[in-house]
Amino acid sequence: MVNSDRPRRWPAYAVAMLFLGYAAGKAVFALQARLGFPGGPPVTAAETGGYFMDAATAQWLATASGVLGACVVIATVTALGHRVPRTLMLLVLAGMLLAVGGGAGIMIVDGFVGIGVGWQWYHGVLGLLVIGLFLETIRSYAMATRRVAG
């Protein structure tokens, strides 16, 4: 039986790789001034034209958020990251979970039920995996930084 109280590093590394993959995909589309994501549903020129900001700018900002997200989750498993006040880190991780969970939630619902975005069932599976890994990253950080009474 696996001890579930033990902190694990590998989920944070997996989430960091996912964030970096997200950042790379967004950078590719930023260079092309396109909205969307490689392998995801296509975004029409009309949708791109009606977007509230320039497509390249939006994609570069998404690229930066992916790199920043990777840095934050890596911080959860490093000594430097453990020096950040625990409450602050947990608040940041909770905010990230809301953002990541929102995007993954859309992939899940559209992939399995279909709401018209264009995500497929395998995108829904990926969304479930991402949420699970992120929750384990938070749990592991919380376990690693908890204070032992005594």
Buried (B, 14 or more C-beta within 10 A) or exposed (E): EEEEEEBBBEBBBBBBEBBBBBBEBBBBBBEEEBBBBEEBBEBEEEEBEEEEEEBBEBBBEBBEBBBEBBEBBBBBBEEEBBEBEBEEBBEBBEEBBEEBBEBBBBBBBBBBEEEEBBBBEEBBBBBBEBBEBBBBBBBBBBEBBEEEEE
